[in-house]
Amino acid sequence: MKSAKTVPRNTVREALVAALRSASEHNRSDVVAPETVLWTDRERRWEPVIPLLREEIPLLTLGPYGPETLTGPAIWLRCALAGTLPEIDLPGGTPVVYLPGVGRSDLRAVEDCPKPLQPLAELQYRGVIFSHPNGRDWTPAAFLAKGFGIEVVGGPKTQSALARALPALLERSLAELKEGSPLQAADLDELLVPDPGRELLVWLDDPGAYGKVRGPEALAAFADICNARYGFDPASDGELEAARRLTGGVGPWKQVWGRYAEAPRRYPNLPSLLDRVEPAAGMKLFEETSPYRPQDNRAEEDRLREALLALQTRNTPDARARIAGLEAHHGERRQWVWAELGQSPLAGALSHLASLAQATADPPVAGTAWEIAEGHVAGGWKVDAEAMSALASVHTGQDVAAVRAAVRSVYADWLEERARRFQQAVAAGPPPESVSLDPDGPQPGVCTLFTDGLRLDLAHRLSGILADHEAEAQIAWRFAALPGVTPTAKPVLTPLGPELHPGNGFGAEVNGSKVTAQSLRKMLGERGYQILATDEVGNPLSTPSGSSWTESGDLDALGHARGSGLAREAENSLKALAERVKALLDAGWREVRVVTDHGWLLLPGGLTKTELPEHLTEVRKGRCARLKPG
């Protein structure tokens, strides 16, 4: 007979397997090796874990015929042990015969033994019985206590918990169980429900599905934990009572709410359940708003919407003070779970509105055109960014109207003043002319990407997106050509700048011919630039100059089509632009130089506009005109 394999006794399963194997150990010089180990279990305490043990040892089971699990009646077991069944090939080692419903006292003399067991009765003399030293059947509790000093205490409730947790118990380490000894019902239930707070949330999210998914043992353990820890019974009290206690935020329920706040999207049905909770009897009409009730958050959003809409009738200083007060009251709601679930868009927008109100309290930078531009580059662009972020935070018509009113209330005067000061500075001393790109000719390995209307605040956002793509980005600036419209400003920033002359309209001319988008690309190609379509990435080695020109982006078109709605769509446009840059870098270009023609002003409701009489202008468009001489 082969010697028993040594099994590390780290877990209860390993310890049990080792005990079953050691039961067949014998002194080879004095005793004949036992043919089998009989494992009696009158109360069927071990039955739930027998399938787990079959993976470790040769284990036959008394029961209805089922050869695939080495299960059958007594006579079949005798034949299997004797090796007379060709379809049964027992692995090496002393086989173990598990006898559920059979106690040691049932294995009496053959003539006194119950007939169904008589074929096995003789094996008690030619084998060994796996039992407690006191002669009784091993129970799980006795096995833990006698073998490892792990006590299981309590009455029938603890025994029920032990029975349903036994499969999970087998996989726990003895050291861990020893540290937690004595084990009580709650300890055993937590083997099946290791995170009671999260399980309670799962149950609340879909009570009907919980038992089907978790199984009856886990459901019973969950019910006991709820009674012991949370003071309610899932079956008799129901989910609405649990939701009421959850919105109370008291005692252990506050911890459950904390688990919900960690990942509220895991429980999509819970908000609608919480909505069904009626305020407690006797609640004061003006009681403090609760972060636990979604209906309270909605009411606060409604109040905030009304307050923001009302700003359109206030002067700028009053509006600024009112926004600060609203932020003090509503700002904390951004930390509530409802903000994470997208149910507090106005509270989210209010953060940007408060920053916008504070930033516009200081007058715009004054001075020369250069000084004004430097001030804008140093931080003035953040004012525009806050306005855009506020507008991008909301989506429904009512919320958009409220935020538009709030933005205009504090941004309009500041924006008008900034534009006026810059106009005056340019009139007093025009900014220096910008140097055209690549004055020394095409730069090897450089792809120039033109995008229309990439304002400075959006350039910073693009830089952040590129950083997320692990692309290093640097931002530089230059004065746009005047007027700041694409037909004028786009050709000027190209290497063709020195060859350009003013045309009859606002477009540039070369040798008397109007410069169009098509002719501009043609002339760039003639100067050695590889012209790439919007879906092409090119190859730095395919042209002698190793340089290219391409165009991408739709910011300017979106601005004309959507107005202040551009704020909500700019992010996707910038992400697409970043993907284009990344694709070009991946194709081998050592540098992608993103250039733009002009910026823009965006104010909900529009800026003040002066209509020039047509007879005073040579050329007139929506945003600019050329005056007649004189």
Beta strands, then each sheet from edge to edge (+ up, - down):
strand 1: 37-41
strand 2: 59-62
strand 3: 71-72
strand 4: 96-100
strand 5: 128-130
strand 6: 446-450
strand 7: 501-502
strand 8: 508-510
strand 9: 513-514
strand 10: 529-532
strand 11: 547-551
strand 12: 591-595
strand 13: 617-620
strand 14: 625-627
sheet 1: 3+ 2+ 4+ 1+ 5+
sheet 2: 10+ 11+ 6+ 12+
sheet 3: 7+ 8- 9+
sheet 4: 13+ 14-
end
